[in-house]
Amino acid sequence: MKTLLAATASALILSTSLAHAQRPNTTVMTCNQAVNLVNSQGAIVLSTGRFTYDRFVSGFGFCFQGQYLKRAYVPTLDNQRCRIGYICTDNRFHLGGSMR
């Protein structure tokens, strides 16, 4: 019984740790680190705060057909408005974006 309880507790702790590890947080990296991460992955989901996240891309090749690029800015350790790359959007007419 003790072994089962210990195994269950270990699994719970591990799954909680993995959930946080799967989504890097921009607020604990420099702007340059965040930009390099997006560029190296092409597309990645990043936390931008305690309860916020989004999918960031390095170019339109990572968006679905018919989507457009919108410049994305995130908070980082050294820059509250770091231009990290883009997000994909269905809205062709938006401020601050690129149509491809």
C-alpha positions as CSV (number, residue, x, y, z in Angstrom):
1,M,0.0,0.0,0.0
2,K,2.8,2.4,0.9
3,T,4.5,1.6,-2.4
4,L,1.4,2.4,-4.4
5,L,0.9,5.7,-2.5
6,A,4.5,6.7,-3.1
7,A,4.3,5.8,-6.8
8,T,1.0,7.8,-7.2
9,A,2.6,10.8,-5.4
10,S,5.7,10.6,-7.6
11,A,3.6,10.4,-10.8
12,L,1.5,13.5,-9.7
13,I,4.6,15.5,-9.0
14,L,6.2,14.4,-12.3
15,S,3.2,15.2,-14.4
16,T,2.8,18.7,-12.8
17,S,6.5,19.4,-13.5
18,L,6.2,18.2,-17.1
19,A,3.2,20.4,-17.7
20,H,5.2,23.5,-16.7
21,A,8.3,22.3,-18.7
22,Q,6.4,21.9,-21.9
23,R,5.7,25.6,-22.3
24,P,8.7,27.9,-22.0
25,N,7.9,31.3,-20.4
26,T,9.1,34.5,-22.2
27,T,9.2,36.4,-18.9
28,V,12.2,34.4,-17.7
29,M,14.3,34.8,-20.8
30,T,15.9,37.7,-22.6
31,C,14.3,39.1,-25.8
32,N,17.2,37.6,-27.9
33,Q,16.7,34.2,-26.3
34,A,12.9,34.3,-27.0
35,V,13.5,35.4,-30.6
36,N,16.1,32.7,-31.2
37,L,13.8,30.1,-29.7
38,V,11.0,31.0,-32.1
39,N,13.4,31.1,-35.1
40,S,15.0,27.7,-34.2
41,Q,11.6,26.0,-33.8
42,G,9.7,27.7,-36.6
43,A,6.5,27.4,-34.5
44,I,6.2,27.1,-30.7
45,V,3.7,27.7,-27.9
46,L,5.1,30.0,-25.3
47,S,3.8,31.3,-22.0
48,T,3.8,35.1,-21.8
49,G,2.8,35.4,-18.2
50,R,1.3,33.3,-15.4
51,F,-2.0,32.6,-17.2
52,T,-1.3,33.6,-20.8
53,Y,0.2,31.9,-23.8
54,D,0.1,31.9,-27.6
55,R,1.6,30.1,-30.6
56,F,4.4,32.1,-32.2
57,V,5.8,31.5,-35.6
58,S,8.9,32.6,-37.5
59,G,7.1,32.9,-40.9
60,F,3.9,32.3,-42.9
61,G,5.0,28.8,-43.7
62,F,3.9,27.8,-40.2
63,C,0.3,29.1,-40.7
64,F,-2.6,27.4,-42.2
65,Q,-3.7,28.2,-45.7
66,G,-5.6,31.4,-45.8
67,Q,-4.1,32.8,-42.6
68,Y,-1.9,35.9,-42.4
69,L,0.9,37.0,-40.2
70,K,0.6,39.5,-37.4
71,R,3.6,40.9,-35.6
72,A,3.8,39.6,-32.1
73,Y,5.3,41.4,-29.0
74,V,5.8,39.7,-25.7
75,P,7.3,40.7,-22.3
76,T,10.8,39.4,-21.6
77,L,13.4,39.9,-18.8
78,D,15.0,42.9,-20.6
79,N,12.2,44.2,-22.8
80,Q,8.5,44.6,-22.0
81,R,7.7,44.8,-25.7
82,C,10.0,42.3,-27.4
83,R,9.2,41.6,-31.1
84,I,9.3,37.8,-30.9
85,G,8.1,37.0,-34.4
86,Y,4.5,36.5,-35.5
87,I,1.2,34.9,-34.7
88,C,-1.1,33.5,-37.4
89,T,-4.5,35.2,-37.8
90,D,-7.5,34.8,-40.1
91,N,-7.9,38.6,-40.2
92,R,-6.3,40.0,-43.4
93,F,-6.8,43.6,-42.2
94,H,-5.1,44.3,-38.9
95,L,-2.7,46.9,-37.7
96,G,1.0,46.0,-37.4
97,G,1.0,42.9,-39.5
98,S,2.3,41.5,-42.7
99,M,0.1,40.0,-45.4
100,R,2.8,37.4,-46.2
